[in-house]
Amino acid sequence: MPEVKALAENAQVTVIQANEANGMRASIYVQPNDGGALQTYAIQFLQEAPQIERLSLEVENADALKEDQTVGIKVLAHYQDGTQAVLKADKVTFSTSGEGDVAVRKGMLELHKPGQVTLKAQFEGAEGQIDLNIQANTENKVVQAIRPVSVVTGLNQEPSLPDTVTVEYDKGFPKVHKVTWQAVAKEDLAKYHSFDVLGKVEGIENKAHAKVSVEGIIAVEEVTTTTPVSEAPQLPESIRTYHSNRQVSSAKVTWDAIDPSQYATEGSFTVIGHVEGTQLPTKLHVRVSAQTETGANISDQWTGSELPLAFASDSNPSDSVANVNDKLISYNDQPANRWTNWNRTSEASVGILFGDSGILSKRSVDNLNVAFHEDHGVGALSLMSSNTM
């Protein structure tokens, strides 16, 4: 327990040290020499939980370990106060180094490969390790299977085949063996299909098999759109792609630049697009038309919901912001249906939060009509403004 010391000028100081009996609470009493009131102070100490200083590992039959065995393992945490606790193995991080190989699974230690091996454990910053010597299993074992390998590659791209394969035996754990694959012919990579590659496995006669699939995009979607005269067409960000494995996906596309003269008059033109992940180009077929149709006014208030919702930074109590999109436009006081911030602030903002039948949604807008009302003593414009966005 820390010792408490205290000093005071022109006063007598008494310190009662903290201990377990007084709840680890130190008391300080200061009595002024001039006979003033006694002053009392307290310092409360809190005891932290002891931290783990190190880990130790215990392995069952550590002096007689043999390849392909499964033995028990215990991880002990050693705390600052001298106590110990057994940790659950699935909460501990293990790593190995050395010629041998082991693995911790379901709280047990599996001995996979003979030789010297160092098993390290880590938990909450504390570490520990144990050195093990695993003897070889000399029993005759028969190869049951070599786990197959599957690799996907692109057109005319050399496949990335693994350096090892896993071999299963009639007894003991599966073993990892090095493998040397036969050369892949260029003609096998020049078309979309699947083929087998054989591999020579180190230490056994059985051959390894790898299935190589050459896959990629074999076709891309072409798209069409219509745009009004003098209005740039909307360019899709992605298009559908069709793959050799019969899957349909999508990919981003970058379009060539469009000259405004291409949509200045009625007619049609084509834009070339470059699709991500393939050399195949796509096309956007654009029709420019002078025949346009007025769409729905998405600012209209739908009576069954709060959306679309008009909002403003400030409003005159007599001129509600709800008047902005209540379908009634009036240029005079009969009726006086408008939004204003009259006699409020010098600057204000107003807008509409659009919605589709009460659901907030992204909308496309190509025309914006705003009506302004000229009020008494205000030199605002009285007009109908039509702008293209």
Secondary structure, DSSP 4 states (H G I P E B T S, - for coil): -PPP----TTEEEEEE---TTTTSEEEEEEEETTS---EEEEEE--PPPPPEEEEEEEETTTTSEETT-EEEEEEEEEETTS-EEEEPGGGSEEEEEESSEEEEETTEEEEEE-EEEEEEEEETTEEEEEEEEEEP--S---EEEE--EEEEE-TT------SEEEEEESSS--EEEEEEEPPPPGGGGSSS-EEEEEEEETTSSPEEEEEEEE--EEEE--EEEEEETTSPPPPPSEEEEEETTS-EEEEEEEEPP--GGGGSSSEEEEEEEEETT-S-EEEEEEEEES-------TTSPPTTSS-SEEEES---TTS-GGGGGSS---SSSTT------TTT-S---EEEE-EETTEE------EEEEE--PPTT------EEEEE-
